[in-house]
Amino acid sequence: MVIRTIRIAAAAVLGLGLLAGPVQSKTVTLKFAHWVPPVHPLHKAFVAWGTSITEKSGGSIKFQYFPASQLGKASDHYDMAKTGIADAVWINPGFNPGRWPVTSLPEQPLMLKEPLGASRALTAWYAEFADREMTDAKNCLMHTMVPLTIFSTRKAIKTPADLKGVKMRPSNATQARIFKQAGAVTVFSPFPKIRDTFERGIATASTGVHGALIAFGGHKATKYIMDVPLFGAVWNIVLNKAAYNKLDAGQKAVVDAHCSPEWAVRIADPVAQSDWAGEKKLRAMGKTFVPISDADKAAWRKFSAPALDAWKKDVAKRGFDPEAVYKSLIDKLRTEKALVE
């Protein structure tokens, strides 16, 4: 009788467990911070990324967005993820020159051909090295935008020789190093102020992308546009480690699925579409697009070789094999047909 009673009780407990179903994930709200305005295509892409995570997690992961530098300036966003001021951030590694030398390789001239295949390649490439370089936060994905070219107000620029004496605004430390070597006077100014920078003659040339040039009014003073994807730049979505580690296994799986080459393309695409539309508008305005020959490209590659050598030395000092890092990126870009050949 006692044994029969125990069996009945055990069956009742098991039945209750079956009725209860799987354990539900605890709901968490993550703070996503970046510095572009809410009307920017990137903000909309970030919201789409977060919304998909919310849906795939059954509503257990939610996001609160802090655009337009609400939680800190652009160069501080990685440290915001490191310290937990934000749980997810969008960073430009170039805003912290020298901190993550591996990430600066795609900034070398004539490497990235277009943004979508390149973003897919970049995410797969940097995943091999991120844990050894971005040790204070969790790298999620890396993407790029339409490669930067050179806009100028006074003369056409085709080769490094044309930069001598030009007041040049670079977009990162790699470009600054190359431009100084060419004899340019480097001028540091935020791209959103490009119209004022050009109209006041603070700089007479700048790297940038077509859509942003129009968005910030710099096209009004621009006369010449180099017609080649010259410089790459990269951006990352980075997560606070503690916030990620508090997620349960199912939630982590959802987040990991959104830290993928495919999602890097989905982040890059809206901005690429905007920039390509901007290029068409600039052509329609009658701006002078300056063609670049194979000889001109060869001149850029030869001239920038010391910058690549400097990159290799920086990477080697951090314990990486620069040749292996370089080959990995070239191979992945070539596979995606996103390498300037």
C-alpha positions, 0 to 999 in steps of 0.5 A: 500500500505504501509503495502504491501511494509513493508511485501515485505521488510520483506520477502526480509530480511528473504530471505537474511538470509536464503541464508546466512546460519548458522553463521560460527565459527571464525577460531582460532589457538591454541598452543599445547606444550609438551616436547617429540620429534616429532618422539615420538608416543605421538607426533603423537597421539597429532597431531591425536587428534588435526587433529580430532578437526580441521576436526570436527570443520569444519576447524575453530580450528587449532593447532600449535605444539611445541614439545621437550620443545620449550616453556618451560621445562616439569615441567612448562607446567601446568603454561604455560597453566595457563598463556596463553603461550600455549593453550593446554599442556601435563603435568605429575602431578608428576613433580609438587609433592604435587600440585594436591594430588588427581592425585597421587593416581594412583601412588600407587603400584599394582593399574594399571594393563594395560594402555588402560582400565586404561586410560578410567577409569582415565579420567572418575574418575578425571573428578569428581575432576579436577575442584576443584583441577586444578583450574587455567586451564581446565583439558581435559583428563587423561591417563596412559602408561604401568605401571612402573616396576623396572630395576636393574643392580646388583641384582634382586629386588622382595620386598621392603626388596631388596631395602635396600642400593640400589641406586634407581632412582624413577619416582615421589615423591610417589615412592621416599617416599616408596623407602626411607622408604625401606632403598634405597638411592634415586637418582634423574635423568631424565630417558632420561639419564638412560644409563649414570646413570646406566653405571656410577653407579649413580643409580643401579636401576630405575623405568621405562617402557620397550620401553623407557629403550631401546629408551634411551639405558638403556637396555645395562646396565640392567640385571634384570627386575621385571615382574609385573606392579608395579607403575602407573603414569598419564599424562593430557592434559590441556587447557588454560581457556581463550582460551577455553572460547573464543570458540563458543558453537559449537567449545566447543562441539567439544573440549569437545567430544575430552576430553573423555575416548575414546580419552584418550585410543587413546592417550595411545594406540601408546605408549602402543604398543611401550612399549609392543614391547619393552618388547618383545625385552628385553625378546629376548635379554635374560634379566632376568625377575624376577617373583613376587609371591602373597606373594611378592605383599602382601609385597609391599601392606603392606609396602606401606600402610603408603604412602597411609595413607599419601596420604589420609591426603594430600587429606583431607587437600585440602577438599576432602573425601579421601575414596570417591576418593579412592573408585571411582578410584577402582570401575572404574578400576575394571569395566574396568578390569584394576585393579591389584587384 
